[in-house]
Amino acid sequence: MKHRTRLHSEQEQQQTVAENQARQTASREFATVEELLRHDAAQTTVPPGIARRLEKSIGQTQPLPQSWWKSLLGL
């Protein structure tokens, strides 16, 4: 009976260790929001339908007019 309890306890302990290791590898702390967004963007794939709609939308936008100070300086 004691052997069975000890075996069960060891299995629970091994399972707990495995779960903790999985959490440690999966968690990551970011210093800034920008770093978080860059990491997320690198890990996430954009569905093809959304990518096409985004490209179409970007293609329809007009370029921004030149800044007044760039016009003044001739840049």
Secondary structure as the mmCIF struct_conf table of DSSP 4:
data_model
#
loop_
_struct_conf.conf_type_id
_struct_conf.id
_struct_conf.beg_label_comp_id
_struct_conf.beg_label_asym_id
_struct_conf.beg_label_seq_id
_struct_conf.end_label_comp_id
_struct_conf.end_label_asym_id
_struct_conf.end_label_seq_id
HELX_RH_AL_P HELX_RH_AL_P1 LYS A 2 ALA A 26
BEND BEND1 ALA A 31 THR A 32
HELX_RH_AL_P HELX_RH_AL_P2 VAL A 33 GLN A 43
HELX_LH_PP_P HELX_LH_PP_P1 THR A 45 PRO A 47
HELX_RH_AL_P HELX_RH_AL_P3 PRO A 48 GLN A 60
BEND BEND2 THR A 61 THR A 61
HELX_LH_PP_P HELX_LH_PP_P2 GLN A 62 SER A 67
HELX_RH_AL_P HELX_RH_AL_P4 TRP A 68 LEU A 73
TURN_TY1_P TURN_TY1_P1 GLY A 74 GLY A 74
#
